[in-house]
Amino acid sequence: MLEGDYLELANQLKDKYDEVEQKLESIERREKELIKDFITGYGVIRLLDHLIDINPVGYDNEIVILVECLRGFFSTSIDKHVL
């Protein structure tokens, strides 16, 4: 193999490595954003659940069930995917 061919292959490998690194960084950034969004949604649902619990007037049974289901879903998903 000639020296020029070797240098060309090394440059191609470096370009491919840089491309893979950029894609990996992009995936990691998106993952962080998704985790932030997930945690924010979980916090909002917990607040709603707490407000339902402390409100003496009460809410429609359908709303209470929806909030409880969402809280359970978020809780399981946070444990599974984030923690």
C-alpha positions in Angstrom: 0.0 0.0 0.0 1.3 3.4 -0.9 1.7 6.2 1.6 -0.9 8.3 -0.2 -3.5 5.5 -0.1 -2.8 5.0 3.6 -3.3 8.7 4.3 -6.5 8.8 2.3 -7.9 5.8 4.2 -6.9 7.4 7.5 -8.7 10.7 6.6 -11.8 8.7 5.6 -11.8 6.9 8.9 -11.4 10.2 10.8 -14.3 11.7 8.8 -16.5 8.7 9.6 -15.5 8.9 13.3 -16.3 12.6 13.5 -19.7 11.9 11.9 -20.5 9.1 14.4 -19.4 11.5 17.3 -21.7 14.2 16.1 -24.7 11.8 15.9 -23.9 10.5 19.3 -23.8 14.0 20.8 -27.1 14.8 19.1 -28.7 11.7 20.6 -27.4 12.5 24.0 -28.8 16.1 23.8 -32.2 14.8 22.8 -32.2 12.2 25.6 -31.5 14.9 28.1 -34.4 17.0 26.8 -36.8 14.1 26.8 -35.8 13.3 30.4 -36.4 16.9 31.4 -39.8 16.9 29.7 -40.7 13.6 31.4 -39.7 14.8 34.8 -41.7 18.1 34.3 -44.8 16.2 33.3 -44.5 13.9 36.3 -44.1 16.9 38.6 -47.3 18.5 37.2 -49.3 15.3 37.6 -48.1 15.0 41.2 -49.1 18.6 41.9 -52.6 17.9 40.4 -52.9 14.8 42.4 -52.0 16.7 45.6 -54.5 19.5 44.8 -57.2 17.0 44.3 -56.4 15.4 47.6 -56.5 18.6 49.6 -59.5 20.3 47.9 -62.6 19.9 50.1 -65.0 20.6 47.3 -63.9 17.6 45.2 -63.7 16.9 41.5 -65.5 14.7 39.0 -64.6 11.1 39.5 -63.4 10.8 35.8 -60.8 13.6 36.4 -59.6 11.9 39.6 -59.2 8.6 37.8 -57.4 10.2 34.9 -54.9 11.9 37.2 -54.3 8.7 39.2 -53.7 6.7 36.0 -51.3 9.4 34.7 -49.5 9.5 37.9 -49.1 5.7 38.0 -47.9 5.7 34.3 -45.4 8.5 34.9 -44.2 6.9 38.1 -43.5 3.6 36.4 -42.0 5.2 33.4 -39.6 7.4 35.4 -38.5 4.4 37.4 -38.0 2.4 34.3 -36.4 4.9 31.9 -34.9 7.7 34.0 -33.8 6.2 37.3 
